Amino acid sequence: MVFVPYDRPVRAAIIGLGRIYDLNIRAYVGNPDVEVVALVDPSEERRAERQADWPAAATFASAAELAASGIEVDAVEALLPIPLHTDGVIELFGYGWHVNLQKPMCSNLAEAVQIIAAAKAHDRVLRVMENYLFYQPLHKLKEVAASGELGTIAGYHMKMVGSGSGGWHVPWSSFEWQLEQIKRGRGILVFDDGWHKLSTALWLFGSVTEVRAWIGTTSFGSGIDLDAPSMIAWEHANGVRGVWDITLAPDLYLRSDYYTNDERWEITGSKGFARVNRCTGRGIQQPSLEVYSDGEMRGHHALDDDWASSFRDSGRHWLTWLRTGEGPLLWSGDQAVDVLRFALAAYASSSAGGIGVCPGEVV
Ligand SMILES: NC(=O)c1ccc[n+]([C@@H]2O[C@H](COP(=O)([O-])OP(=O)(O)OC[C@H]3O[C@@H](n4cnc5c(N)ncnc54)[C@H](O)[C@@H]3O)[C@@H](O)[C@H]2O)c1
């Protein structure tokens, strides 16, 4: 498609006003590039609550009602439960709106093909937002790796501990659709959170040629089967190897303003290493980025390491893109399919006993 940037503020609607709305709107608040014209959610309570943020916006119980209202919309922020992504996004393109979709894009390749075909058919832009790529300590980590300061990059290690104590309130309704995803074999750790982690690997080191995985399950009853302990290892086309381990610590208290994820990222090079110590939660309270080389450890104390800022900057990037058409979308639809393939390769490997699987060959 030939995208023509908007020479006026983008008229936006927010579709889905649940938990993550609180962070997504940071890109919209006080942003002269956008005017929030509508809010959509079947929950009357949520509509009333969120209306206070945007008194001038109209509210609707469904996207169909908004489309029928005659209100002009250019682009939407789709904050829908994952099981609704495919049909929901196809519907949104049908109304002629560009879509900034939350991750994971969808759960399998057949759905991805349908979503991308719908964007093409309606000549609209699909972006699958990836806020971790806008988290300043990870940005700086990428810069350090590219600078040569660590020597030749050899390895990438991510660690994630899912804890069940602390953090913000997540309503049970936000978990209900996760149970549906679990039934489909798309767990909350490997697939939902994993979407971010695998994205960072592709963003830092490019395409992946082989994935090996060992995905476990811990059952808490009533269908709450969490996909850990799990280990995923891979090799990039440039030779860098990566590994991500996921551990559950249900009784571990983690101080966090958001979800209780204890996360770390570490890049090892031939003469040093660099490590991001935390992201969503406040696990290790040292500088969010530390760089070791030539016998010296340097701490980055002044980075914007509030996880919420990554939503602000990712959303602003999208709105600027709509005004200019310039730069990468982070992610485009096709790039999001690469993330999906990476995750699907991990599932295929694990179910075949940990054999190497090429993401480009998963069907
Ligand atoms: N980027 C991140 O780090 C991050 C973190 C959390 C969630 N998410 C993603 O954000 C999305 C939403 O997650 P959440 O935690 O806010 O879920 P949630 O359940 O809290 O909110 C979803 C909202 O969508 C509404 N909804 C349901 N059907 C709808 C429809 N047909 N039209 C409009 N609204 C509808 C629900 O009433 C609810 O208010 C998911 O895709 C999730 O994966 C991303």
The ligand as a Gaussian input file, in Angstrom:
#p B3LYP/6-31G(d) Opt

LIG

0 1
 N        2.658000      -5.032000      26.086000
 C        2.519000      -5.617000      27.257000
 O        3.466000      -5.752000      28.005000
 C        1.164000      -6.117000      27.679000
 C        0.862000      -6.320000      29.028000
 C       -0.424000      -6.761000      29.359000
 C       -1.350000      -7.034000      28.362000
 N       -1.008000      -6.865000      27.070000
 C       -1.953000      -7.167000      25.972000
 O       -3.005000      -6.211000      25.990000
 C       -4.213000      -6.818000      25.588000
 C       -5.269000      -6.571000      26.652000
 O       -4.808000      -7.065000      27.885000
 P       -5.428000      -6.570000      29.266000
 O       -4.553000      -7.181000      30.302000
 O       -5.681000      -5.125000      29.248000
 O       -6.808000      -7.366000      29.249000
 P       -8.139000      -6.999000      30.060000
 O       -8.943000      -8.246000      30.088000
 O       -7.794000      -6.340000      31.351000
 O       -8.833000      -5.913000      29.126000
 C       -9.457000      -6.225000      27.910000
 C      -10.630000      -5.285000      27.732000
 O      -11.216000      -5.543000      26.453000
 C      -12.630000      -5.475000      26.620000
 N      -13.261000      -6.164000      25.505000
 C      -13.623000      -7.466000      25.417000
 N      -14.210000      -7.697000      24.216000
 C      -14.197000      -6.529000      23.545000
 C      -14.656000      -6.119000      22.267000
 N      -15.213000      -6.990000      21.411000
 N      -14.505000      -4.825000      21.893000
 C      -13.922000      -3.941000      22.733000
 N      -13.472000      -4.253000      23.963000
 C      -13.600000      -5.542000      24.359000
 C      -12.883000      -6.091000      27.975000
 O      -14.152000      -5.709000      28.496000
 C      -11.728000      -5.498000      28.781000
 O      -12.064000      -4.253000      29.360000
 C       -3.879000      -8.290000      25.341000
 O       -3.599000      -8.452000      23.983000
 C       -2.616000      -8.513000      26.141000
 O       -1.798000      -9.541000      25.614000
 C        0.221000      -6.408000      26.713000

